[in-house]
Amino acid sequence: MAEEFFIPKLGQTVEEVTLVRWLVEDGAKVDRGQELMEVETDKAVFPVESAARGILHRGPYNDGDVVPVLTVVAVIGKPDDKFEVKGPAATPAGASAPAEAMLVSGSRPAQMSAMATITVELYPREPETDEPAPSDTFDPLRTLRRVQLYLAGLFSVCR
C-alpha cells in the first residue's frame, strides 16, 4: 500500500506553505530521509524529507503553489500506484484546485476537517467617535508621574 507524503506542520502558527520546488521528479525512486521538496513559510525555507521508501507519485501541486499544512501532496509506493484526487470534481490541467479536492481518502487533513475553529477577540473594539481617546490627550501630571516612576526604577537598579 502506498504511503502518503504530506506537508508537515512546521510551527504552531504555520497554516500554509508555498511549494518552492520539487527536488525529485515524478516516478523517481526515493529513500527514507531523502529531501523531496522545499517549502517556504513566512519565516524560512525548509526541506521536507521522505518518511518512506519507494516510487514517488506526485500530486497536482507545482512550484509556487500555496498548500495548507497536513495536505497530502504525493504518495510513495510501488511503480503501479497512483496519486488519486478525491473530491467533488477533478480540476483541469494547469488549474489550481481547492485543498479539499486534493486529499487522498483517509488523509490527516480529512480527519482534521471536523475540528472547530474558534476566534477570540482579546481587545473589544471601542465605538468609533470623533472625540480623542483619553490616552490621546496630554496630561502633564500623568506624564510627570511616569517620569518619576521611570527614574525611581533606574536608581533602584544602580544601588
Number of C-alpha atoms within 10 A of each C-alpha: 8 20 16 22 24 21 20 16 15 17 9 6 8 14 13 20 23 19 21 19 17 18 13 15 12 13 18 13 16 21 16 11 12 16 17 18 18 18 23 18 17 10 7 7 14 16 16 20 18 21 16 19 17 19 21 30 26 22 19 18 20 16 13 13 15 18 20 18 18 20 23 27 20 25 24 27 22 17 14 9 15 18 21 18 19 13 16 8 9 12 15 8 8 9 9 14 17 11 14 15 15 25 24 22 14 9 15 15 20 15 10 10 10 8 7 7 7 6 6 7 7 6 6 7 7 7 5 7 7 5 7 8 10 8 7 8 8 9 10 9 9 10 10 11 11 12 12 12 10 11 12 11 11 11 9 8 8 6 5
